[in-house]
Amino acid sequence: MLKVLPFDLNHAFTAGYLMHGVYEEKQKRGAKFPMRSIVPNDTKMFAQAHYETDIQYFVSSDSEAKKIYEILPEHNFIFVDISKNFIENGLE
């Protein structure tokens, strides 16, 4: 089932938590951020998927988004890149 969710306050708090972890990991890797960094849309959508317990899969054709997914401090859903096959996604 495909579900479109409005971004609410719970999602915003979760996005802040997840983005904090992403920024920390990127800083460990040497990235520099301006004083006023924004939370990217990828992280906002990941926050919704993480917060909503009935979501098991995040489906996207954006392979670059998977790089953010992989450094999230935690997640309880599986990222499925539809530009790759089942085996490449680890869904054998």
Residue frames relative to the residue before (quaternion, step in Angstrom):
aa qw qx qy qz dx dy dz
M 1.0000 0.0000 0.0000 0.0000 0.00 0.00 0.00
L 0.2879 -0.7308 0.5977 0.1603 3.56 -1.00 0.88
K 0.0406 -0.8035 0.5933 -0.0258 3.54 -0.85 1.03
V 0.1817 -0.7559 0.6192 0.1106 3.59 -0.88 0.94
L 0.1308 -0.8255 0.5484 0.0260 3.55 -0.62 1.17
P 0.3989 -0.6600 0.5636 0.2960 3.57 -1.03 0.69
F 0.4563 -0.6691 0.5138 0.2830 3.57 -1.07 0.76
D 0.0490 -0.8345 0.5488 -0.0081 3.59 -0.51 1.16
L 0.7615 -0.3880 0.2637 0.4472 3.57 -1.32 -0.02
N 0.6341 0.5234 -0.3355 0.4597 3.62 0.98 -0.76
H 0.6403 0.5095 -0.3162 0.4801 3.58 1.04 -0.79
A 0.6363 0.5367 -0.3274 0.4471 3.59 1.01 -0.81
F 0.6533 0.4960 -0.3175 0.4759 3.61 0.92 -0.84
T 0.6547 0.5044 -0.3066 0.4722 3.57 0.97 -0.87
A 0.6320 0.5311 -0.3292 0.4584 3.60 0.99 -0.81
G 0.6422 0.5207 -0.3209 0.4620 3.59 0.98 -0.81
Y 0.6472 0.5161 -0.3064 0.4700 3.57 0.98 -0.88
L 0.6950 0.4686 -0.2799 0.4681 3.58 0.83 -0.98
M 0.6601 0.5123 -0.3160 0.4494 3.59 0.94 -0.86
H 0.5858 0.5635 -0.3698 0.4500 3.58 1.07 -0.67
G 0.6713 0.4940 -0.2877 0.4717 3.58 0.94 -0.88
V 0.6359 0.5176 -0.3237 0.4722 3.58 1.03 -0.79
Y 0.6617 0.5021 -0.3092 0.4631 3.61 0.89 -0.91
E 0.6415 0.5221 -0.3324 0.4532 3.59 0.94 -0.82
E 0.6683 0.4937 -0.2998 0.4689 3.57 0.92 -0.90
K 0.6632 0.4965 -0.3136 0.4640 3.59 0.93 -0.84
Q 0.6359 0.5203 -0.3328 0.4627 3.60 1.03 -0.72
K 0.6037 0.5441 -0.3480 0.4673 3.59 1.08 -0.69
R 0.7005 0.4501 -0.2475 0.4955 3.56 1.15 -0.70
G 0.6403 -0.5869 0.3007 0.3939 3.60 1.29 0.14
A 0.4450 0.6929 -0.4663 0.3231 3.61 1.21 0.16
K 0.2395 -0.7420 0.6104 0.1399 3.56 -1.18 0.65
F 0.1457 -0.7969 0.5836 0.0554 3.57 -1.02 0.84
P 0.5031 -0.6253 0.4909 0.3389 3.59 -1.09 0.66
M 0.6924 -0.4863 0.3311 0.4177 3.58 -1.22 0.37
R 0.7862 0.2363 -0.1238 0.5574 3.60 0.96 -0.78
S 0.0341 0.8053 -0.5876 0.0715 3.57 0.17 1.25
I 0.3062 -0.7427 0.5635 0.1924 3.57 -1.07 0.69
V 0.5031 -0.6161 0.5053 0.3346 3.56 -1.27 0.35
P 0.3986 -0.7413 0.4858 0.2359 3.60 -0.56 1.12
N 0.6460 -0.5457 0.3788 0.3760 3.56 -1.20 0.59
D 0.5796 0.5817 -0.3850 0.4212 3.61 1.02 -0.71
T 0.6971 0.4729 -0.2799 0.4606 3.57 0.82 -0.99
K 0.6164 0.5369 -0.3521 0.4558 3.60 1.04 -0.66
M 0.6751 0.4698 -0.2970 0.4850 3.58 0.95 -0.85
F 0.6227 0.5223 -0.3421 0.4717 3.60 1.03 -0.71
A 0.6179 0.5500 -0.3386 0.4484 3.59 1.04 -0.75
Q 0.6394 0.5095 -0.3236 0.4763 3.57 0.99 -0.81
A 0.6707 0.4943 -0.2990 0.4653 3.58 0.89 -0.93
H 0.6613 0.5037 -0.3030 0.4661 3.58 1.02 -0.78
Y 0.6966 0.4873 -0.2785 0.4469 3.59 0.89 -0.92
E 0.7053 0.4337 -0.2567 0.4986 3.58 0.94 -0.90
T 0.3328 -0.8148 0.4426 0.1716 3.56 -0.18 1.30
D 0.6585 0.5131 -0.3298 0.4409 3.62 1.13 -0.38
I 0.5630 0.5691 -0.4024 0.4441 3.61 1.26 0.05
Q 0.1497 -0.8174 0.5541 0.0488 3.57 -0.67 1.13
Y 0.8016 0.1919 -0.0704 0.5619 3.58 1.10 -0.69
F 0.1743 -0.7201 0.6612 0.1177 3.53 -1.21 0.71
V 0.1131 -0.8265 0.5514 0.0105 3.58 -0.42 1.25
S 0.1457 0.7870 -0.5801 0.1511 3.56 -0.78 1.08
S 0.3419 -0.7000 0.5763 0.2468 3.56 -1.26 0.40
D 0.5338 0.6281 -0.3876 0.4127 3.58 1.35 0.07
S 0.2466 -0.8092 0.5191 0.1220 3.57 -0.05 1.31
E 0.5993 0.5708 -0.3616 0.4293 3.60 1.14 -0.56
A 0.6038 0.5690 -0.3574 0.4289 3.60 1.08 -0.64
K 0.5934 0.5842 -0.3698 0.4121 3.58 1.10 -0.59
K 0.5758 0.5812 -0.3799 0.4317 3.60 1.15 -0.55
I 0.6499 0.4834 -0.3073 0.4994 3.59 1.04 -0.75
Y 0.6118 0.5629 -0.3365 0.4422 3.59 0.95 -0.89
E 0.6965 0.5046 -0.2743 0.4301 3.56 0.90 -0.96
I 0.7464 0.3576 -0.2403 0.5073 3.62 1.15 -0.39
L 0.3437 0.7143 -0.5276 0.3053 3.60 1.22 0.31
P 0.5382 -0.6336 0.4308 0.3512 3.61 -0.98 0.70
E 0.7725 -0.1173 0.0524 0.6219 3.58 1.21 -0.46
H 0.0523 0.7644 -0.6425 0.0084 3.53 -1.31 0.36
N 0.2147 -0.7827 0.5741 0.1081 3.55 -1.15 0.64
F 0.6272 0.4549 -0.3441 0.5304 3.55 1.12 0.79
I 0.4197 -0.6953 0.5292 0.2459 3.56 -1.26 0.41
F 0.3357 -0.7200 0.5754 0.1943 3.57 -0.95 0.96
V 0.0704 -0.7851 0.6153 0.0095 3.57 -0.77 1.07
D 0.2020 -0.7761 0.5920 0.0801 3.55 -0.62 1.22
I 0.2612 -0.8145 0.4969 0.1462 3.59 -0.28 1.22
S 0.5564 0.5593 -0.4240 0.4447 3.59 1.23 0.11
K 0.6933 0.3891 -0.2602 0.5480 3.59 1.33 0.01
N 0.5350 -0.6307 0.4496 0.3372 3.56 -1.21 0.36
F 0.7422 -0.4208 0.2856 0.4365 3.58 -1.32 0.15
I 0.6604 0.5145 -0.3179 0.4451 3.58 0.89 -0.89
E 0.6648 0.4938 -0.3053 0.4700 3.62 0.92 -0.87
N 0.6714 0.4707 -0.2836 0.4972 3.61 1.17 -0.55
G 0.4600 -0.6907 0.4439 0.3380 3.60 1.24 -0.18
L 0.5267 0.6479 -0.3877 0.3904 3.57 1.18 0.53
E 0.1695 0.8245 -0.5225 0.1358 3.57 1.04 0.73
